[in-house]
Amino acid sequence: MEPTMESGGQRTAGSNLLRSMPPAVVGVVVSGVLLAGTLAFLPWHQVDLGVVSASSTGLGAPDGVLGVLAFLLALAVPGTVVATRVGGWRPPALPIELPVLLVGGSAASMALLVLKLLLHTEFLGAGSWLSLVFGGALVATSVRASRPVTEP
């Protein structure tokens, strides 16, 4: 699709698509991507002894499996939202409704982050705290996005 000019700025098809999505859906996508990025790139544990320093992301030890599972859920929830809302994908018949599953996935991601934090509370880096913030945002926006849209 060709870029269009609106109010002196250049807009692409992607930005128009983002503007057409409800704010709660945009929140799910943004918070999920930020959570995944925080887990993958920022230090979860950080030790600085002056001469020697070491750090580990949320995907690494200790208890890296908890971080990896939270990372996968942080990508799966917004990915599913985008696939269903934008791509028109319809999931197969599930025993529970998709919005409930997405909220559950977000809550499971947050629970894994809290468990990882509680198991090793020493030498926490910025990634651990930001992951909790973005995990909470993912849960909150998932709950908001799961509500049915009502017309005024």
Secondary structure, DSSP 8 states (H G I E B T S, - for coil): ---EEETTEEE-HHHHHHHHS-HHHHHHHHHHHHHHHHHHHSEEEEEE-SS-EEEEETTSSSSHHHHHHHHHHHHHHHHHHHHHHTS-------SS-HHHHHHHHHHHHHHHHHHHHHH--SSB-HHHHHHHHHHHHHHHHHHHHHS-----
